[in-house]
Every structure is written in structure tokens, then in C-alpha cells.
């Protein structure tokens, strides 16, 4: 079944290039200058990303641009952003399919609602490489990213390793239904289940909003007499929790953990306000998603590419500050 799907994708790619070649030859016959060689060789890759307000999405997109510049200058890479709207992302995919692009890189807004988009592209013989977030569709050609279950387990294990044995735990979800939220929460709960003396006091979503997290944690600190640690599923969420804890005079008294190693959080790790953040290689995900998309467009078999997470604490934070500086400097060239 898989081999048949890959054969169909390869044949569809050749068919589209054949049509393009016929078009160019027709233009040439009509006296309109065109390059047959360029028509035969140019590959068009479409990237449908969640939204460019996210720093991490910018890192992934910058990784794609860098890979194209260094390794595939002859391809055309077209990037669009869905502004975290599944319906808009569906429409973007449909438009690219109608245009007959050679492959699609998809950063799903929602793991369930992305299924029709993936299936629509697959039915047209266009390979789909998901990046960072996953889709429930069985028709994804390959996935590039990191294991969000691993992220949740690493973060919670680290926090509990420095927390009281009877710790009272709270955690802040990302957007509900987002694959990162689903699997990171599963990682949290798997670790918590191994610590019977630890109590999960409360959890709720702040979406991807620091402001929502600020209000959430302010309410928690008033409603619950004791919270020993707060885990956040992204640093853009954690910044709101940091503000709430600092405003309550609890900095250094409540353990805080985040994900993505954003610079404001890394600085708070150095200050001792935050215990940890989880490093995720956005540039590497972008680079490898484009690499696989080009291979798939050429009919080459591809498979998942998973990049491990890393735990950043006060002991190694200087290393991650250097890495984050380099990552931000690169992303600033494109955004």
C-alpha cells in the first residue's frame, strides 16, 4: 500500500512536469521565449505554517529558507501562514493542490482538523511532510519534528527532581487539540502517575497567550493555598506565569518550567526565577522538512526525521543563550 502510494506520487510529479514542459514548448512555438531546461527542473514546494506571530514558527521557516539558499537554489519555496485558523489552512492547502505544486510542508494548526487537507493533497498525488505538529491523517508522507511526549516527560521529571516529595503541581496547556498540547499533557501525566505522593492541583489552557497565562496563574495563586511548581507547554505561555509569580512575591519559591528556550525565559533561568526550559531545534526542523519535501517531490522514498529535545537549566544555560542568540539573529534576517 505504501509503495503504491509512493509510485502514484512519483507518477503524478512526472505528469505535472510533463504538462509544464508541453506548456513551455507551446510558448516557444508561438515565439514566446522560455527555458525548457528550467521548466523540466524547477520544483515548487509550498509550506503552510501555523502563524508568523510565533517565534518558533519563524525559526522553522528560517531553517527552510537557509536550506534552500545553501542546497536548493533552483527550487521555488512558497510560504503562507494560517494565523492559527484550521479553516484558513485547509483553504491554503486546497489552493496549492489546485496549482499542482510538487510537495507540501504542513505545520498543522490542529491534529484532527488537518486531516481533510492532508487527504485532499494525497488524493492528488502530492506528498505532504508535516513539521513540528502532527496530523491524524494516515496519508502523511513523513513527519519532521520532535517527540512532544518526550518534551512533557523531560520537563516534568526535571521539575519533580528538585521539588518536594509531596509536591503540589499545576500546569498550563497550550491550545486544546493541538498535537503539542495533547502529547505534552500525556507526558506530564505519565510522569505524575509514577509519583503517588505528588498531587496535580489544577491545569487549564492559556492557548499560546502570555496574557491569558498571567490571569490564569493570578487566579490559581489566590484559589489554592499551595502550589510548588508550574509547568508551561511553551515559553510564550510561561512569561505570563513568571509575571504572576513575581507580582505575588513568590519568585524563587514556586518552581517554573517552560519549553522552547526563548531568550526572556533563558534570562530568568540565569536569575533563578525559572528552573528550566526545553530546547527544540526549530531551524533543524525547517531544514530537514524542506530536504524531505524535495526528495518526496522527486519520487524518492522518505521517512520520519525526529530531533531529540534537550533540557536547559542553570547549569548549562549559557550554552543555550549562545544558541538562541544565533537562532534569533538568523530569524531576524527573514522576519
N, C-alpha and C positions, 0 to 999 in steps of 0.2 A: 504493500500500500504506500509506504513512504517512498520507495524507489519510483513507483508510478507517478506520484505527485511531483517528484523532482524532475522526471522526464517531461511531464506536462509543462512545468515551469521553464525548462530549457527550451522546449519546442516553441512555447509562446514568446519567449525572449527573441528567438531566431526569427519568428514570424513578424514581430514588431519591427525588428531591424530590417527585414526584407521589405516591408511596406515603406519604411523610411528611405531605403535605397531606391525603390521604384519612384518615390516622390522626387528625390534628387535628380534621378535620370530624366524624369519628365521635365523638370525645370531646366535641365541642361539642354534638352531637345528643343525647348521653347526659347532658348537663347538667354536664359537667366543663369548667371554664374552660381555655381555651388560646388562644394568639395565632396566627392563621392567617398574619399578616404575618411573624412570627418564623420559623414553620415553612418558609415559602417562601424566606426569605432566608438562613437560617443555613447556613454551610458548616462541615464538620468536617474538619480536617486532622490527620493522625496523623504524628508524627515518631518513627522508630525509630532510635535513636542507638547507637553502639558501647558506651559505658560512661561513667558520670559521674565516674569517677576520673581521667579525662584532662582536664587543664586546657584543651586545645584544643577538646574536645567541649563543655565548658562555655561556651567563647566562642561557638561556633556556636549553641548552644541559647539563649544570652542574646541573640544577634542576632535570633533568631526572636521571642522574647518582646518585644523592643524594637520590631520591625517591626509586630507585632500591635497593641501598645499605641498606636503612633502612626498606623497606617494602616488597620488592620482590626479594630477592637474588637468587631465583631459576629460574627466567626468564632470557632469553638471550636478551640483548638490543644491536642492531647493528646500528651505526650512520654513515651516509655518508653526504658529503657536495657537493652541486651542483655548487659552485663558481659563483652564480648568473646567471646561464645559464639554461633557461627553458628546452631546448632540453636535456641537460645532466640530469636534474631532471626527465624528462619523462623516459629516459633510466634506471635510477636508480630504479624508481618505477616498471617498467616492469621486471627488473631482480629480484626484491624481490617477485613480484607476481609469476614469474616462479618458484621460490624456495618454494612457498607456505607458506610464513610467516603468522602468526596468526593475525596481525594488523599492520597498517602503520600509523606513525605520520608524517604528511606532513606540512612543512613550505613553502608554495608556493612562488616561485620566482615571478610569475605573476598570477593574479587572473583569467585571461582569458585562457592563455596558459596552465594552470594547469588542465583544465577540462578533456582532454583526459586521463591524468594519473589517476585522481580520478575515472573516469568512467571505466577505464580498471581494476582497483583494485576491484571496486564494482561488476563488472560483474563476477569476480572470487570469489565473496562472502567474500572478505577481507575488514573488516571495515577500514575506513580512518578517523583519527582525525586530523583536521587542527589545527595548532598552530600559534598564533600571526598574521599571514596574512591569508587572506581568498581566497577561490576558488569560481568561479561562477557555479561549478557543483552542481546539486541538489542531488547528491549521497554522499555528505559528511555525515558521520555518526554523528559527533558532532564537535564543534569548541571550542577551549580554547584560550583565549586571552583577549584583552581589546578593548573597542569601539573607533576606530580611529576617528570617527566623534566627539565623546566626547573630544578626545585629541585636535583636531583642535579648537573646540569651547572654551574649557578651556583656551588654550594658547592665542587665540585672544581676548577673553573677558578680561583676565588679562592685556594684553598689552594696550588695549584701555582704561582700567580703570585708567591708570596712564599716558596716552598720551594726547596731546592737543585735544580739541573737534573737530578740523578740521584736524586731523592727516593725513599725507601722508604716506601710507603704502606700504611696499614691502614684499614679502615672497618668500622663496626658496623651491621649490619642491624637493621631493625625486625622485626616478626613476619613470618615467611616466608609468602608467598602473599598478604599484604596488598597492596593495589594501590600504596600509597605505597612499600612495600619494593621491589616489582617494578620500578616505573618510576624510582625514585631510584637504584637499583642500575644500571639501564640507562644513566642519565645519567652516573653515575660512570665506568662502563666505556667509554662513548663518548668521554669526555674523556681517559681514560687511554690509549686506543688511539691518540690523536694525539700522545702523548709517549713515543716508543720508549725514551728513556733512563730513564724512571720505572718502578719495579717495584712491583707490588702484592704485598706480602709476605703478608698474611693478611686475611681477613674472616670474620665469623661473626655470628650473631644474638644479641642480648640481649633480644629481644622488645620490650616497652616498659618494661623494668626497669633503673633505675639500679644496683640491687644486682647484677644479672647482668652489666652492663657493667663494674662495678668488678672483679669476679672475672675477667672476660674479659681486661681490659687488664692487670691484675696478672700474669696468666699470659703474656701477649704480651711484656711488658717483661722477663720472665725468659727467655723462649724465643728471642727474636730480638735479636741484638746491636745492631741499628739500626732505629729507626722514626722517620721525620722528621715524619709527620703522621698524625693520626687524624680521620676524618670520621665523624660520627654522624648517623643519619637522623631524630633528634628530640632536643630538648634534655633531655627526661626521661631519655634514654639517656646523653647527654653528661655529665650531672652525675656519674655513676659513673666515667666515664673521667677527668674532672677530678680526682676524689679519688685515683684510682690514680696519676696522673701526679704530683700534688703529694706524695703519700706516698713516691714514689720519688725525690723531689728533682729532678724533670725539668720543673717548671713553667717555661714560657717557652722551653724547649728543644725541645719537641715541639709543632708547630702543631696546634691543635684547632679543629674547626668543628662547629656544630650547626644545628638548624632549629627554628623557632617563636618565637624571641626571648623565652623565659621569663626572668623577672627575675633569678634566680640566675646565669644564663648572661650576661645583659647586664652584670651587676656584674663578672663575671670578664673580660669584654671590656675594661672600664674599667681593671681591674687589670693587663691584659697577659697573663693566663693563657690566654685563649681568643682566637683570631683573628677568628672571625666566627660569626654565626648568620643564618638566612634568615627574613625576616619573611613570615608568611602571615596574611591578613586573615580571621580566624575570624568576627568579627562581621559583616563584609560577606557572607561565605558564608551565614551563617544568615539574614540579612535577605533576600537575593536568592532563597534556596531557598523561603522562605515566599511571597515575591512570585510566583514562578513557579508554585508549587503552587496558589495561589488562582486564578491565571489559567487553569491547566490544568483545575481543578475547574469553572470557568465555561465550559469549551469553547473557550477562547482558545488559539491556537497558540503554543507556547513553543519556545525553542531554548537550547542550552548557554550558560552565563554563566561566563566564565573570568576570574579576577582574577590579575594578574601577581604573582610573587614579588619581594621586594626584599632586597638584601644589606646586612646590618648589620655594620660594622667599627668600630674605634676612632675613625675619622674622623667617623662620624655616629651613634654610639651614644647620645648624649644625646637625640636626636630620638626614637629607638625606646624609650628609657626612659620618656619622657613618654607615648608612645602605649601602652606596656604598662601604665603606671600607670592610665591612663584605662580601658583594657580590663579590668584586674583589678577596678577599683572597680565597674564595671558588672556584671561576672560575680558579684561578691560580693553583689549585691542579690538574686540568684536561687539561689545555692548556698551 
